[in-house]
Amino acid sequence: MGKVHADGITGRLKTFILEQPVYFTATAPLDADGHVNVSPKGHAGSFAVLDAWTVAYLDWTGSGAETHAHLRENGRITLMWSAFSGPPNIVRLHGRGEVVYPGDPRWDELAAHFGADAAAPGVRAIVRVDVHRVSDTCGFAVPFMDYVGERPLLRSYWDGKDAADVEAYHEKKNRTSIDGLPAIPPGSASAPAAETAAGTAVETAGRTSDVPAANPEPAAS
C-alpha cells in the first residue's frame, strides 16, 4: 500500500533515493493541449538531498528544454525513483521547482554540492525543488533489471567545448519548448561559472563505472 511520509526525505527513503542510478522528472505546461514531459536522469553525483524537503540536481545541456520551460511557467514537478533490484519500491517527490543558472547569486552555494561537475561545460543549470509531498508505493509490477554502468556520452560530448559552443547550441535547440514556451534564456551559458567547493555535508547520489561508447548528440530533456 502507498504511504505519504510526513517527515519528508529521511531514513530509508533518503538512502533508497541516493542509491538509485536513474530517476525520472515529469513536468507539464498549464495549457490543457500542451505536451506533458518525462525525462530520465542519471550521472553519479548529480543529485543531492539538501534537507528533508529540498532536493537539487545538475541539468546537463541536451536537445530539449521542456523542464526549463514548464518550471519557468508554473513550477510544478514530480520526481520518481523505482527499484529495479532488491525489494520493490517506487518513491515520488511532488514539489515546486526552479531553474538556477550560472551567474545567479545562489549558484556557488548550490554548485558546491556537486563538485567539479558543476563547472563542466555541458552543465546548463541546477534545478532546485521545494518538495511538498513525499510518498512511496509497492512497485510490484516493475521488472528486475541489472545495472551495468554509466554512459559517458553526455559528459564526453561537451568535453573540449567552451561557453560560446554551449550558447550556440542553446540558441539552436533550447530557447523554446515544443509548445513554444520560453525555455533557456539567452546568455545563460556565458555567465561566470561557480568555483566549486569541497567538503559539503549534503549527500549526493553516486556510482562509478567505465563503459566506453560512441559520441552522438545529447538527448532531449
N, C-alpha and C positions, 0 to 999 in steps of 0.2 A: 504494500500500500504506500501511496505517496505521503510525504511529510514535509511540512513547512518548518524551517528552523529559525526560531525567534532570536537566537543568539548569533545569527549570521554565519560567516565563513570561519568556522573554528574546528578544532579537533579532527575527527576522521574525514570530514568533508574537505577541509583545507588540505590535508595530506593527500586525499584522493585527487583533487584538482591538480596539485603540483606534481604528481607522479605521472599524469597522462601526457603522452607525446603529441596529441592532437585534440583540438576543440573546435567549436563552431560558433559563429556570431550570426545573428539574424536581426535585420532592420527592415523598415518599410516607410514609404512616403505617406503623407496624410491623404493624398488623393486616392479614392477607392479604386480607381482604374490604374494606379501606379503599380510598379513591379516590386514584389517582395524579394529581398536579397538574403541569401545564406552563403557565408564564406567559411571555408576550413582554414584553421590557423595552426602553425607549428613553429619550429625552431627552438632549440634548447635555450633557456634563459630569457625568452622574450615575453613571458607572462609573469606578473608579480601580484601577490596579495598584499596590499598596503595596510589594511586593517580589516576588521570583521565585516565592514560594509563598503569597502572601496578596493577596486582592482584596477590594474592598468596593463596595457600590452603595447609592444613595439609594432608599428604598422609599416611594413615594407612596401615600396613602390611596386605596383602591379598594373595590369592593363585595364583595370576598372577602379572606380572610386565611389561605389554605391554607398558604402558605410559612411564615408565622409559627408556625402550629400544628405543622407537621411538624418544623421546626427545634427548637422547644421540646421536642418529644417525643424526637427521635432524632438531629438534627443533620445528617442526610445530605442532600447537594445536588449536583446536576450543573448546570453552565452550558455553553451551547453557542452558538457563532457559526458562521454559514455565509456563504460568499461568494456574492453574487448578481450580481456583476460581476467582471471580471478572471479570473485563473486560479482553477480550482475548489479549494475548501478547506473543511474543517469542523474546528473546534477544540473540544475538550471539556475542561473542568476538573472533576474529581471531588474532592470535599472534604467538610469538616465546617463547617457554617455556624452563626452565632449572630446573633440579632437584638438590636441595641443601641438602646435607646430614649432620648429626651431626658431628661436628669437623671442618666443613667449617668455615672460618673466618666470613662469613656473617650469620651464624646460629643464634647467640644470638639476633641480631637485628631483624631478621625475626620472630624468635620464640616468641619475646615479644608481637607480635600481637595476639597470640593465648592462652596466659595464661598458666595454669598448664598443659593443654592437650599436649603442645609441648614436655613435658618431660615424657609423658606416655610411657610405654614400647612398645606398639604396633606401635608407630609413627616411620616410617622409613625414612621420608624425608619431605621437604617442596618444593612444586612446585611453582616457581615464573614465571609469564608470563608477557612479554612486549607486550602489545596489540597494534596492528596497524590498526584494523578496528572494529568499534562498530556499530551494526545495530539492528533494531527491525522490526518485521513483525506482521501480524494480528493474526495468530493462531486461525482462525475461526473454524477449524475442530477439535481442541483439546477438549476432553470432560471435563466436570466438575467432580472433584473428591474431596472428603473431606479428609483433613489432620487429622489423628488420633493421631499421636505421633511418637517419635523417637524409633528406635530399639536399645536396649542397647547391642546387641550381640557382636559387634566388640570390643567395649571397654572391656566388661567383659571377652571375650576370652583371652585377654592379661593380665588381672589383675593377679598379683602374679608371672608372668614370668619375667625373667631377660634378660640382653643383650645376654647372651650365648644362651638362648632359642630362641630369635628372630634371632640371627645369624644362628643357626642351621636350622631354618625354611627358611630363605633366601637361604641357601645352597641347600636345598631340592627343593624349589619351585620357587625362584626368580632370579636365576643367568642369565637366558636367556629368550628371548621371544619365542613364539610358532614358530617363523620363524628362531630361532637360533641366534638372535642378542644379544649382551651383555646387560644385564639389571642392576641389583643391584650389585655393586662391593663388593668383599669380605672385611670384616672388617667394613662396614659402621655402623652396629648396635652396634659395640664395641667402637665407637668413643664417647668421653665425651659429654653428653647431655648438652644443654644450661640451664642456670639458668634463668627462665622466669621472666619477669619484669612486674609490674603493671603500669597502667596509660598511655597506649598508646593512641594517638589521632586517630589512624586508626580504622575505623568502621568494625565490623565483623558481619556476618550473625548469627542469633541465635534464636532458640526456645527451650523450655524445655518441658519435658514430662517424665512420669514414666510408662513404658509399660513392664511388666515382660515377659520374653521369655526364650527359651532354649539356649544352648551354642554350636552350631556347629562350624566347621572350617570356617574361614573367606572366603568370596567370592573373586573371581578374580577381578583384577582392572588394 
